């Protein structure tokens, strides 16, 4: 197993066909902090490891993989309702049947969140489409839990909120909701502006673009951590939750609700476009 993990640490590319396998393997803790990509030279190792997991099936892992391949929001919500209700065999729209495992919504949300955190902790995001899917899965599973945003099970235990996300939220709520703000959010979610990846010094020297130079400076000073989709929504939710608990009724609450809703719409476009 150690040798296979060492091989997986050098993955460089990922295609759509490999996403389900990568999600399943990462969820089992095999890939760890190196969710970067996939190529055919690792197929035998991955097939072997998946085979080892078949004797101990993990419902939440299977569900996350299914949700990653489900483009329509309504279909994902229906799938979540069914697995939370105990799973079973259900008819497919194409006339076939699908067997769904039993899984807990909180476990699904936490599984997706673990993967989101793994991807977002890296200086560069290896696959923003996959990241968008995982963030959507986390948010949709959380929203279906009894307490919604205020459900204590959704609390990641953050004692402080990240500066980059807080600064962006403050900027957005000061602006009138509309196309300009939506485009700003869209750019950041796609890895531009405040969401631009931090490149290495070698990459920075090779590029010479203004954006790359800015990222190099950020890395050197230790400031300017990029805004990430998952942590951005975590920050918006945390602030909203505090306002709900304090029973605050203001334009800021309405703006934050709009930002949260539009961010999810943008991630849906990114994830399955």
The 8 nearest C-alpha neighbors of each residue, nearest first, counted from 0:
[[1, 3, 2, 4, 48, 5, 29, 44],
 [2, 0, 4, 3, 5, 6, 29, 7],
 [1, 3, 5, 4, 0, 6, 7, 44],
 [4, 2, 6, 0, 5, 1, 44, 7],
 [3, 5, 7, 1, 6, 2, 0, 8],
 [6, 4, 2, 8, 3, 7, 1, 9],
 [7, 5, 3, 4, 8, 9, 2, 41],
 [6, 8, 4, 9, 5, 10, 3, 30],
 [7, 9, 5, 6, 33, 10, 4, 30],
 [8, 10, 7, 6, 11, 5, 33, 35],
 [11, 9, 36, 37, 7, 8, 35, 12],
 [10, 12, 36, 35, 37, 9, 13, 38],
 [13, 11, 36, 37, 38, 10, 35, 14],
 [12, 14, 36, 37, 17, 38, 15, 18],
 [13, 15, 17, 16, 18, 12, 37, 36],
 [14, 16, 18, 17, 13, 19, 129, 68],
 [15, 17, 14, 18, 19, 20, 13, 21],
 [16, 18, 15, 20, 14, 19, 21, 13],
 [19, 17, 21, 15, 20, 16, 22, 14],
 [18, 20, 22, 64, 21, 17, 23, 16],
 [21, 19, 23, 22, 17, 18, 24, 45],
 [20, 22, 18, 24, 23, 19, 25, 17],
 [23, 21, 19, 25, 20, 24, 26, 18],
 [24, 22, 26, 20, 21, 25, 60, 19],
 [23, 25, 27, 21, 26, 22, 29, 20],
 [26, 24, 30, 28, 22, 27, 23, 29],
 [25, 27, 23, 28, 24, 22, 60, 110],
 [26, 28, 24, 25, 29, 23, 60, 30],
 [29, 27, 25, 31, 26, 30, 24, 32],
 [30, 28, 31, 25, 27, 24, 4, 26],
 [29, 31, 25, 28, 33, 32, 34, 24],
 [32, 30, 28, 29, 33, 25, 34, 117],
 [31, 33, 117, 34, 30, 118, 121, 120],
 [32, 34, 31, 8, 35, 30, 7, 117],
 [35, 33, 32, 36, 118, 30, 31, 125],
 [36, 34, 125, 33, 11, 10, 12, 37],
 [37, 35, 12, 13, 11, 10, 34, 125],
 [36, 38, 13, 12, 10, 11, 17, 39],
 [37, 39, 40, 12, 41, 13, 10, 36],
 [38, 40, 42, 41, 37, 43, 17, 12],
 [41, 39, 38, 42, 43, 37, 44, 6],
 [40, 42, 39, 44, 43, 38, 45, 7],
 [41, 43, 45, 39, 44, 40, 46, 38],
 [44, 42, 46, 45, 41, 47, 40, 39],
 [45, 43, 47, 41, 46, 42, 3, 48],
 [44, 46, 48, 42, 47, 43, 49, 41],
 [47, 45, 43, 49, 44, 48, 42, 50],
 [46, 48, 50, 44, 45, 49, 43, 51],
 [49, 47, 51, 45, 50, 46, 44, 52],
 [50, 48, 52, 46, 51, 47, 45, 53],
 [49, 51, 47, 53, 48, 52, 46, 54],
 [50, 52, 48, 49, 53, 47, 54, 55],
 [53, 51, 49, 50, 55, 54, 56, 48],
 [52, 54, 50, 56, 55, 51, 49, 57],
 [53, 55, 52, 56, 51, 50, 57, 49],
 [56, 54, 52, 53, 57, 51, 58, 50],
 [57, 55, 53, 54, 52, 58, 61, 60],
 [56, 58, 60, 59, 55, 61, 52, 53],
 [59, 57, 61, 102, 100, 60, 101, 62],
 [58, 60, 62, 107, 61, 102, 57, 63],
 [61, 59, 63, 62, 57, 58, 23, 64],
 [62, 60, 64, 58, 59, 63, 65, 57],
 [61, 63, 65, 59, 64, 60, 66, 58],
 [64, 62, 66, 60, 65, 61, 59, 67],
 [63, 65, 61, 67, 19, 62, 66, 60],
 [66, 64, 62, 68, 67, 63, 61, 69],
 [65, 67, 69, 63, 68, 64, 75, 62],
 [68, 66, 64, 65, 69, 132, 63, 133],
 [67, 69, 66, 65, 70, 64, 19, 132],
 [68, 70, 66, 67, 71, 75, 65, 74],
 [71, 69, 271, 68, 72, 67, 75, 74],
 [72, 70, 74, 73, 69, 75, 271, 267],
 [71, 73, 75, 74, 76, 70, 69, 267],
 [74, 72, 76, 75, 71, 77, 78, 70],
 [73, 75, 77, 71, 76, 72, 78, 69],
 [76, 74, 78, 72, 77, 73, 66, 69],
 [77, 75, 79, 73, 78, 74, 80, 72],
 [76, 78, 74, 80, 75, 79, 73, 81],
 [79, 77, 75, 81, 76, 80, 74, 82],
 [80, 78, 76, 82, 77, 81, 83, 75],
 [81, 79, 77, 83, 78, 82, 84, 76],
 [80, 82, 84, 78, 83, 86, 79, 77],
 [81, 83, 86, 101, 84, 85, 102, 79],
 [82, 84, 80, 81, 102, 85, 103, 79],
 [85, 83, 81, 82, 86, 80, 101, 102],
 [84, 86, 101, 82, 83, 81, 87, 102],
 [87, 85, 82, 101, 100, 99, 81, 84],
 [86, 88, 99, 98, 89, 100, 85, 101],
 [89, 87, 98, 97, 99, 96, 90, 86],
 [90, 88, 97, 96, 98, 87, 91, 99],
 [91, 89, 96, 95, 97, 94, 92, 88],
 [92, 90, 95, 96, 94, 93, 97, 89],
 [91, 93, 94, 90, 95, 96, 89, 97],
 [94, 92, 91, 95, 90, 96, 97, 89],
 [93, 95, 91, 92, 90, 96, 97, 89],
 [96, 94, 91, 93, 90, 97, 92, 89],
 [97, 95, 90, 91, 89, 88, 98, 94],
 [96, 98, 89, 88, 99, 90, 91, 95],
 [99, 97, 88, 87, 89, 100, 96, 86],
 [98, 100, 86, 87, 82, 88, 97, 101],
 [101, 99, 86, 58, 82, 102, 87, 98],
 [100, 102, 86, 85, 82, 58, 83, 99],
 [103, 101, 82, 58, 83, 59, 100, 104],
 [102, 104, 106, 105, 83, 107, 101, 59],
 [105, 103, 107, 106, 140, 108, 83, 102],
 [104, 106, 108, 107, 103, 109, 141, 152],
 [105, 107, 109, 103, 104, 108, 110, 59],
 [108, 106, 110, 104, 59, 105, 109, 111],
 [107, 109, 137, 105, 111, 140, 110, 106],
 [110, 108, 112, 106, 111, 107, 113, 105],
 [111, 109, 107, 113, 112, 108, 106, 114],
 [110, 112, 114, 108, 137, 109, 113, 133],
 [113, 111, 109, 115, 114, 110, 137, 108],
 [114, 112, 116, 110, 111, 115, 109, 117],
 [113, 115, 117, 111, 112, 116, 118, 110],
 [116, 114, 112, 118, 117, 113, 119, 111],
 [117, 115, 119, 113, 114, 118, 120, 112],
 [116, 118, 114, 115, 120, 119, 32, 113],
 [119, 117, 115, 116, 120, 121, 124, 114],
 [118, 120, 116, 121, 117, 115, 227, 124],
 [121, 119, 117, 118, 116, 122, 32, 123],
 [120, 122, 123, 119, 118, 124, 117, 32],
 [123, 121, 197, 196, 120, 198, 124, 119],
 [124, 122, 196, 121, 125, 197, 198, 119],
 [123, 125, 126, 118, 127, 119, 121, 122],
 [126, 124, 35, 123, 127, 36, 34, 118],
 [127, 125, 128, 129, 124, 130, 35, 13],
 [128, 126, 130, 129, 131, 124, 125, 189],
 [127, 129, 270, 131, 130, 126, 269, 132],
 [128, 130, 132, 131, 127, 126, 133, 270],
 [129, 131, 127, 133, 128, 132, 134, 126],
 [132, 130, 128, 270, 134, 266, 129, 133],
 [133, 131, 129, 135, 270, 130, 134, 67],
 [132, 134, 136, 130, 135, 131, 111, 137],
 [135, 133, 137, 131, 136, 132, 229, 138],
 [136, 134, 132, 138, 133, 137, 139, 131],
 [135, 137, 133, 139, 134, 138, 140, 132],
 [138, 136, 108, 134, 140, 111, 135, 139],
 [137, 139, 141, 135, 140, 136, 142, 134],
 [140, 138, 142, 136, 141, 137, 135, 143],
 [141, 139, 137, 143, 108, 142, 138, 104],
 [140, 142, 138, 144, 139, 143, 108, 137],
 [141, 143, 147, 139, 140, 144, 138, 148],
 [144, 142, 140, 141, 139, 145, 147, 104],
 [145, 143, 141, 142, 147, 146, 140, 104],
 [144, 146, 147, 143, 150, 142, 141, 149],
 [147, 145, 150, 149, 144, 148, 151, 142],
 [146, 148, 142, 150, 149, 144, 145, 141],
 [147, 149, 150, 240, 146, 236, 142, 153],
 [148, 150, 146, 147, 240, 151, 153, 244],
 [151, 149, 146, 147, 152, 148, 153, 145],
 [152, 150, 153, 154, 149, 146, 148, 147],
 [151, 153, 150, 154, 105, 155, 149, 146],
 [154, 152, 151, 150, 155, 141, 148, 149],
 [153, 155, 156, 151, 152, 150, 157, 237],
 [156, 154, 157, 153, 152, 233, 151, 158],
 [155, 157, 154, 158, 153, 159, 151, 152],
 [158, 156, 159, 155, 160, 154, 237, 161],
 [159, 157, 156, 160, 155, 161, 154, 237],
 [160, 158, 157, 161, 162, 156, 234, 165],
 [159, 161, 162, 234, 157, 165, 158, 164],
 [162, 160, 163, 164, 165, 159, 234, 230],
 [161, 163, 165, 164, 166, 160, 224, 223],
 [164, 162, 166, 165, 161, 226, 224, 167],
 [163, 165, 167, 231, 166, 162, 226, 161],
 [166, 164, 162, 168, 167, 163, 169, 161],
 [167, 165, 169, 163, 164, 168, 162, 170],
 [166, 168, 170, 164, 169, 165, 171, 163],
 [169, 167, 171, 165, 170, 166, 164, 172],
 [170, 168, 166, 167, 172, 171, 165, 173],
 [169, 171, 167, 168, 173, 172, 166, 174],
 [170, 172, 168, 173, 174, 169, 167, 180],
 [173, 171, 174, 169, 170, 254, 168, 251],
 [172, 174, 171, 170, 169, 175, 251, 168],
 [175, 173, 172, 171, 176, 170, 180, 254],
 [174, 176, 177, 173, 172, 180, 254, 171],
 [177, 175, 180, 174, 254, 257, 178, 181],
 [176, 178, 180, 179, 181, 175, 174, 182],
 [179, 177, 181, 180, 182, 176, 183, 175],
 [180, 178, 182, 181, 177, 183, 176, 175],
 [181, 179, 183, 182, 178, 177, 176, 184],
 [180, 182, 178, 184, 183, 179, 185, 177],
 [181, 183, 185, 179, 180, 184, 178, 186],
 [182, 184, 180, 186, 181, 185, 179, 187],
 [185, 183, 181, 187, 182, 186, 188, 180],
 [184, 186, 182, 188, 183, 187, 181, 189],
 [187, 185, 191, 189, 183, 184, 188, 182],
 [186, 188, 194, 191, 190, 184, 189, 185],
 [189, 187, 185, 190, 186, 228, 184, 194],
 [188, 190, 186, 187, 191, 185, 127, 194],
 [191, 189, 194, 195, 187, 188, 186, 196],
 [190, 192, 195, 187, 194, 186, 189, 193],
 [191, 193, 194, 195, 187, 186, 190, 210],
 [194, 192, 195, 225, 226, 187, 191, 190],
 [195, 193, 190, 187, 226, 225, 191, 192],
 [194, 196, 190, 191, 192, 193, 225, 197],
 [197, 195, 123, 122, 198, 225, 194, 190],
 [198, 196, 122, 214, 123, 195, 218, 199],
 [199, 197, 202, 196, 203, 214, 215, 200],
 [198, 200, 202, 201, 203, 197, 215, 218],
 [199, 201, 203, 202, 204, 215, 198, 205],
 [202, 200, 204, 203, 199, 205, 198, 206],
 [203, 201, 205, 199, 200, 204, 198, 206],
 [202, 204, 200, 206, 201, 211, 205, 215],
 [205, 203, 201, 202, 206, 207, 200, 212],
 [204, 206, 202, 203, 207, 201, 200, 208],
 [207, 205, 203, 208, 204, 202, 211, 212],
 [206, 208, 204, 205, 203, 212, 211, 209],
 [207, 209, 211, 210, 206, 212, 203, 213],
 [208, 210, 212, 211, 213, 207, 214, 206],
 [211, 209, 213, 212, 208, 214, 195, 192],
 [212, 210, 214, 208, 213, 203, 209, 215],
 [213, 211, 215, 209, 214, 210, 203, 208],
 [212, 214, 210, 216, 211, 215, 209, 217],
 [215, 213, 217, 211, 197, 216, 212, 218],
 [216, 214, 212, 218, 217, 213, 203, 219],
 [217, 215, 219, 213, 214, 218, 220, 212],
 [216, 218, 214, 222, 223, 220, 215, 219],
 [217, 219, 221, 215, 216, 220, 214, 222],
 [220, 218, 216, 217, 221, 215, 222, 214],
 [221, 219, 217, 222, 218, 216, 223, 215],
 [220, 222, 218, 219, 217, 223, 224, 216],
 [223, 221, 217, 220, 224, 218, 219, 216],
 [222, 224, 217, 225, 163, 221, 218, 214],
 [223, 225, 222, 163, 226, 217, 197, 221],
 [226, 224, 194, 193, 195, 223, 227, 196],
 [225, 227, 194, 164, 163, 193, 231, 224],
 [226, 228, 230, 229, 231, 225, 194, 119],
 [229, 227, 231, 188, 230, 232, 226, 134],
 [228, 230, 232, 231, 227, 134, 233, 115],
 [229, 231, 233, 232, 227, 228, 234, 164],
 [232, 230, 228, 234, 233, 164, 229, 227],
 [231, 233, 235, 234, 229, 230, 236, 228],
 [234, 232, 230, 236, 231, 235, 237, 229],
 [235, 233, 237, 231, 232, 236, 230, 238],
 [236, 234, 232, 238, 237, 233, 239, 231],
 [235, 237, 239, 233, 234, 238, 240, 232],
 [238, 236, 234, 240, 239, 235, 233, 241],
 [239, 237, 241, 235, 240, 236, 234, 242],
 [240, 238, 236, 242, 241, 237, 235, 243],
 [239, 241, 243, 237, 242, 238, 149, 236],
 [242, 240, 244, 238, 239, 243, 245, 237],
 [241, 243, 245, 239, 247, 240, 244, 246],
 [244, 242, 246, 240, 245, 241, 247, 239],
 [243, 245, 241, 246, 242, 240, 247, 149],
 [246, 244, 242, 243, 247, 241, 240, 248],
 [245, 247, 243, 244, 242, 248, 241, 249],
 [248, 246, 242, 245, 243, 249, 252, 244],
 [249, 247, 246, 252, 250, 242, 251, 243],
 [250, 248, 251, 252, 247, 253, 254, 242],
 [249, 251, 253, 252, 254, 248, 255, 172],
 [252, 250, 254, 249, 253, 255, 172, 248],
 [253, 251, 255, 254, 250, 249, 256, 248],
 [252, 254, 250, 256, 251, 255, 257, 249],
 [255, 253, 251, 257, 252, 256, 172, 250],
 [256, 254, 258, 252, 257, 253, 259, 251],
 [255, 257, 259, 253, 254, 258, 252, 260],
 [256, 258, 254, 260, 255, 259, 261, 253],
 [259, 257, 255, 261, 256, 260, 262, 254],
 [260, 258, 256, 262, 257, 261, 255, 263],
 [259, 261, 257, 263, 262, 258, 256, 264],
 [262, 260, 264, 258, 263, 259, 257, 265],
 [263, 261, 265, 259, 264, 260, 258, 266],
 [262, 264, 266, 260, 261, 265, 267, 259],
 [265, 263, 261, 267, 262, 266, 268, 260],
 [264, 266, 262, 268, 267, 263, 261, 185],
 [267, 265, 269, 263, 131, 268, 264, 270],
 [266, 268, 264, 270, 265, 269, 263, 271],
 [269, 267, 265, 266, 272, 270, 271, 264],
 [270, 268, 266, 267, 272, 271, 128, 265],
 [271, 269, 128, 267, 131, 132, 268, 266],
 [270, 272, 269, 268, 70, 267, 128, 132],
 [271, 268, 269, 270, 267, 128, 70, 266]]
